[in-house]
Amino acid sequence: MMPAFSYRLCLGAALALALAAAIAPSGALALPENFDQAIAALQAVGPEGQGNPDAATAWKTLSTAEGDALLPLLGAMETANPLARNWLRSAAETIAERELAAGKALPAADLGAFLLDTRQSPRARRLAFDLVARVDPDTASALVPGMLNDPSTELRRDAVQRLMDSAAELAGSEDRKNAAIILYRQALNAARDVDQIREIAKQLTEKLGQEIDLPRHFGFLMEWRVIAPFDNTGRAGFDTVFPPENGVDLDAAYPGKDGEVKWRELVGTDDYGMIDFNKPFGMLKEVTGYAHTEFNAARATPAELRLGCKNAWKIWLNGELVFGRDEYHRGARIDQYKLPVQLKEGKNTLLVKLCQNEQTQSWTVEWEFQLRVCDATGTAILAADRPETKKAETSRRRVGNP
């Protein structure tokens, strides 16, 4: 007889396939005049209030539309910046609330088809799921297990929680503990939210006697060579080209902010991959540092570099700048930044630039980052010669939640 949890997983997957094959968006839509212009106005919203007056006018136009406008609003979230997504989400929620309050039906079939389209914005798909759950809770519940490995962390969270709940029930019975371990490990494979990861790890290690190498599991890069401090007075270091950017020579010494600087080894031991510049260099301010490592890829493959950092940073892969962000102390979390890259077979080099600013408040002392290599679903890609992870610290004071 098939175990209940396996049956639910199969049911969710089968239902998802059936919906994807059978449901197509409806035909002609009854949309307000100037609908496209209103969408464009919301998508033009920028930081520091840029475009807000036009967006407010556009929001009124969109939020008075009927249920037919929900799918176009959700679709527009894919190309929208975070501020614009908030406006679009608010308009969609306002329409849905009004339609339901009036006893009208939402386009549940079209919402289901949108939900199953992984090309769409993860947050828009989550909103589509929530709307389906409002009108058809049973169908939404049946879909949850099939989302365990969904590209959207917003959607897979529910599936992970369901596995955790099933594992917790089994763990209370001595003869079902092996089954609980299997379910917890499956949940760990899929989990991306730190609160869930912590709880799963706690259950496996403290209650079920399992050993877990979290840095290896998630593909955090732990072994680095670091050099600092270079200057960042007036936050000028972000754009200043210091010697490591012109080529890494691990035997070289350079003039730094307070004298000669050389490369040194820094091996992380944090469960969540944090590489802390304060450990070798001290609590410095207005400084710039670099971290270098090599990644031996078993084969050429698309990948993502996923960074968590609350300092200003830049990343180079094989000497080519991938991305950078000149921003300080606005919080850090696992997978905060997702950077698509192409790994080549064999040795790949990674260089991280990390700037610390002048602020002296206690919450600005962190000068650190966490970086992992994974595929588009967040599954770790490990170096072919990855060494054993050094013993992790027993506690961690700061781990952000995606």
C-alpha positions in Angstrom: 0.0 0.0 0.0 1.3 3.4 -0.9 2.2 5.6 2.2 -0.1 8.5 2.7 2.6 11.1 2.2 3.7 9.5 -1.1 0.1 9.4 -2.3 -0.4 13.1 -1.6 2.8 13.9 -3.5 1.6 11.9 -6.5 -1.8 13.5 -6.4 -0.4 17.0 -6.3 1.9 16.3 -9.3 -0.8 14.6 -11.3 -3.3 17.4 -10.6 -0.7 20.0 -11.6 0.0 18.2 -14.9 -3.8 17.9 -15.6 -4.4 21.6 -15.0 -1.4 22.6 -17.1 -2.7 20.6 -20.0 -6.4 21.4 -19.7 -6.6 25.0 -18.6 -6.1 27.8 -21.0 -6.6 31.5 -20.3 -10.0 32.8 -21.3 -10.6 34.8 -24.5 -11.5 38.4 -24.8 -11.1 40.5 -21.7 -13.3 43.4 -20.6 -10.6 45.9 -19.5 -11.0 49.6 -18.7 -9.9 52.2 -21.1 -6.3 53.2 -20.9 -5.5 49.9 -19.1 -2.2 49.5 -20.8 -1.1 53.1 -20.1 -2.1 52.6 -16.4 0.1 49.4 -16.2 3.0 51.4 -17.8 2.6 54.1 -15.2 2.8 51.7 -12.4 5.9 50.0 -13.9 7.6 53.4 -14.2 7.6 53.9 -10.4 11.1 54.4 -9.0 12.9 55.1 -5.8 12.4 58.3 -3.7 8.8 58.8 -4.9 9.7 58.8 -8.6 6.4 58.5 -10.6 4.2 58.2 -7.5 1.6 60.8 -8.6 1.0 59.2 -11.9 1.0 55.8 -10.3 -1.7 56.8 -7.8 -3.9 57.9 -10.7 -3.2 54.7 -12.6 -3.9 52.6 -9.5 -7.4 54.1 -9.3 -8.0 53.1 -12.9 -6.8 49.6 -12.4 -8.3 48.9 -9.0 -11.8 49.7 -10.3 -11.6 47.0 -13.0 -13.5 43.7 -12.9 -12.1 40.3 -12.4 -10.9 40.0 -16.0 -8.1 42.4 -15.1 -6.5 40.0 -12.6 -4.5 38.0 -15.0 -3.0 41.0 -16.9 -2.1 42.6 -13.6 -0.4 39.5 -12.4 1.5 39.1 -15.7 2.7 42.7 -15.5 4.6 41.8 -12.2 7.2 39.8 -14.2 8.9 42.9 -15.6 8.1 45.2 -12.7 10.6 46.5 -10.1 9.8 45.8 -6.4 8.1 49.1 -5.9 5.9 48.6 -9.0 5.1 45.1 -8.0 3.6 46.5 -4.7 1.3 48.8 -6.7 0.2 46.0 -9.0 -0.3 43.5 -6.2 -2.4 46.1 -4.3 -4.6 46.7 -7.3 -5.1 43.0 -7.9 -6.0 42.4 -4.2 -8.5 45.3 -4.3 -10.2 43.8 -7.3 -10.4 40.4 -5.8 -11.8 41.6 -2.5 -14.5 43.7 -4.2 -15.5 40.9 -6.6 -15.8 38.3 -3.8 -17.6 40.7 -1.5 -20.1 41.2 -4.3 -20.6 37.5 -4.7 -18.9 37.3 -8.1 -16.7 34.5 -9.2 -12.9 35.0 -9.8 -11.4 33.4 -12.9 -10.1 30.4 -11.0 -9.2 28.3 -14.0 -7.1 31.1 -15.5 -5.5 31.8 -12.1 -4.6 28.1 -11.9 -3.0 28.1 -15.3 -1.0 31.2 -14.3 0.1 29.6 -11.1 1.5 26.6 -12.9 3.4 28.8 -15.4 6.9 28.9 -13.8 8.0 31.7 -16.2 5.9 34.2 -14.3 6.9 36.3 -11.3 7.3 34.1 -8.2 5.3 36.7 -6.1 2.6 36.9 -8.7 2.3 33.2 -8.8 2.0 33.2 -5.0 -0.8 35.7 -5.2 -2.5 33.6 -7.8 -2.2 30.6 -5.4 -3.7 32.6 -2.6 -6.6 33.7 -4.8 -7.3 30.1 -5.9 -7.2 29.1 -2.2 -9.9 31.7 -1.5 -12.3 30.2 -4.0 -11.3 26.5 -4.1 -9.4 25.5 -0.9 -9.5 21.8 -1.7 -7.8 22.2 -5.1 -5.2 24.6 -3.6 -4.5 22.1 -0.9 -4.1 19.2 -3.4 -1.6 21.3 -5.4 0.7 22.0 -2.4 2.8 18.8 -2.5 3.6 19.3 -6.1 5.3 22.6 -5.3 8.0 21.1 -3.2 10.7 21.9 -5.8 9.0 24.9 -7.4 11.4 27.7 -8.5 9.4 30.1 -6.3 10.4 29.9 -2.7 7.1 31.6 -1.9 5.2 28.6 -3.2 7.5 25.7 -2.0 7.3 26.9 1.6 3.8 25.4 2.1 5.0 22.1 0.7 8.0 22.0 3.0 5.8 22.8 6.0 3.5 20.0 5.1 6.5 17.5 5.1 7.7 19.0 8.4 4.3 18.4 10.0 4.2 14.8 8.7 7.7 14.2 10.0 6.9 15.6 13.4 4.0 13.2 13.8 6.2 10.2 12.9 9.1 11.3 15.1 6.9 10.8 18.2 6.8 7.0 17.5 9.9 5.0 18.2 9.3 2.6 15.3 8.6 5.4 12.8 11.7 7.5 13.4 13.5 6.4 10.3 10.5 7.5 8.3 10.6 10.9 10.1 14.3 11.2 9.2 13.6 10.6 5.5 10.8 13.2 5.5 12.8 15.8 7.3 15.7 15.3 4.9 13.4 15.6 1.9 12.0 18.8 3.5 15.6 20.1 4.0 16.4 19.5 0.3 13.5 21.7 -0.7 13.7 24.4 2.1 15.0 27.8 1.3 13.6 29.9 4.2 15.9 30.0 7.2 13.3 29.6 9.9 12.3 26.2 8.3 15.9 25.2 7.7 16.8 25.9 11.4 13.8 23.9 12.6 14.5 20.9 10.3 18.2 20.9 11.3 17.2 21.1 15.0 14.9 18.1 14.7 17.4 16.0 12.8 20.4 16.7 15.0 18.9 17.2 18.4 16.0 14.8 18.4 16.9 12.2 15.7 20.7 12.0 16.2 21.6 12.9 12.6 24.7 14.8 11.4 24.1 17.5 8.8 26.7 19.5 6.9 24.6 22.6 6.1 27.3 24.5 4.2 27.9 21.5 1.9 24.1 20.9 1.6 23.5 24.4 0.3 26.8 24.9 -1.5 28.2 27.7 0.5 31.8 28.6 -0.4 33.8 28.3 2.8 37.5 28.5 2.0 38.9 31.9 0.9 42.0 34.0 0.7 41.3 37.6 1.9 43.2 40.9 1.8 42.4 44.2 3.6 42.1 47.0 4.6 42.1 49.2 1.6 40.6 52.7 1.9 36.9 53.5 1.8 36.9 57.0 3.2 33.8 58.9 2.0 32.6 55.7 0.5 35.0 56.1 -2.4 36.3 52.6 -2.3 33.4 51.1 -4.2 34.5 52.8 -7.4 38.3 52.8 -6.7 40.2 50.1 -8.6 42.5 48.5 -6.0 45.3 46.1 -7.2 43.3 42.8 -6.8 40.8 44.0 -9.5 43.6 44.1 -12.0 44.6 40.5 -11.4 44.9 38.3 -8.3 48.5 37.5 -7.2 48.2 35.6 -3.9 51.9 36.1 -3.1 51.8 39.9 -3.7 51.8 42.7 -1.0 50.2 46.1 -1.6 50.0 49.4 0.1 46.8 49.5 2.1 44.9 52.0 4.2 47.3 51.7 7.2 50.3 50.1 5.7 51.3 47.0 3.7 48.6 44.4 3.2 48.9 40.7 2.2 46.6 37.8 1.4 45.7 35.5 4.2 43.6 32.4 4.6 40.0 32.7 6.0 38.0 29.5 6.4 34.4 29.8 7.4 32.8 27.6 10.0 29.3 29.1 10.2 26.5 26.8 9.4 25.1 29.3 6.9 28.3 30.2 5.2 29.0 33.6 6.6 32.5 34.8 5.8 33.4 37.4 8.5 36.1 40.0 7.7 36.0 41.2 11.3 37.7 38.0 12.5 41.1 38.5 10.7 41.1 42.3 10.4 39.1 43.6 13.4 36.2 45.9 13.7 37.3 48.4 11.1 35.3 51.2 9.4 35.7 53.0 6.1 37.6 50.1 4.6 37.6 47.9 1.6 38.5 44.2 1.4 38.7 41.4 -1.1 38.0 37.7 -0.9 39.3 35.2 -3.5 38.5 31.5 -4.1 38.6 28.9 -6.8 35.7 26.7 -7.8 36.5 23.5 -9.7 33.4 22.7 -11.8 32.9 19.1 -12.9 31.5 20.3 -16.2 30.5 23.5 -17.9 27.0 24.5 -16.7 24.6 27.4 -16.2 24.5 28.3 -12.5 23.6 31.0 -10.0 25.8 32.8 -7.6 23.6 33.6 -4.6 24.9 36.2 -2.2 23.8 37.5 1.2 25.4 40.8 2.2 24.6 44.1 4.0 27.7 45.9 2.8 28.6 47.4 -0.6 29.9 44.6 -2.8 31.1 43.6 -6.3 31.7 40.0 -7.6 33.9 38.9 -10.5 33.8 35.4 -12.1 36.8 34.5 -14.1 38.0 38.1 -14.2 34.6 39.4 -15.5 32.5 41.7 -13.3 29.1 39.9 -12.6 27.4 42.6 -10.6 27.8 45.1 -7.7 25.7 47.0 -5.3 26.7 50.3 -3.6 24.5 50.1 -0.6 25.0 49.6 3.1 23.3 48.0 6.1 19.8 47.4 4.8 19.8 43.9 6.0 21.2 40.6 4.8 19.6 37.2 4.1 20.4 34.0 2.4 19.9 34.2 -1.4 19.4 38.0 -1.2 20.9 38.5 -4.6 20.7 35.9 -7.4 23.2 36.3 -10.2 23.0 34.0 -13.2 26.4 32.9 -14.5 28.0 30.3 -16.8 30.6 28.1 -15.1 33.3 26.6 -17.3 34.6 23.1 -16.8 37.5 23.0 -14.4 38.9 26.0 -12.5 36.7 29.1 -12.1 37.9 32.0 -10.0 35.7 34.2 -7.8 36.6 37.6 -6.4 34.4 39.5 -4.0 34.9 43.1 -3.1 33.5 44.2 0.3 33.2 47.8 1.5 32.5 48.9 5.0 31.2 52.5 5.6 31.6 55.1 8.3 28.6 54.4 10.4 29.3 53.4 14.0 26.0 52.1 15.3 26.1 48.6 16.7 24.0 47.3 13.8 26.6 48.5 11.3 29.6 46.5 12.6 29.0 43.5 10.3 31.6 43.3 7.5 30.7 39.9 6.0 29.1 38.0 3.2 27.8 34.5 2.4 28.0 33.1 -1.2 26.8 29.8 -2.6 26.7 28.2 -6.0 23.5 26.5 -7.1 21.2 25.9 -10.0 18.1 28.0 -10.7 16.0 26.0 -8.2 18.5 26.7 -5.4 20.0 23.1 -5.4 23.7 23.2 -4.6 26.3 22.8 -7.2 29.4 21.5 -5.5 33.0 21.8 -6.6 34.5 18.5 -7.8 37.2 18.8 -5.1 35.2 20.4 -2.3 37.0 19.6 1.0 35.3 18.5 4.2 33.5 21.4 6.0 35.3 22.4 9.2 33.3 22.1 12.4 30.5 24.7 12.5 30.0 27.2 15.2 27.4 26.2 17.8 25.4 29.4 17.3 24.9 32.1 14.9 23.8 35.6 15.8 22.6 36.8 12.4 20.9 34.8 9.7 18.4 36.6 7.5 15.3 35.1 6.1 14.5 35.3 2.4 
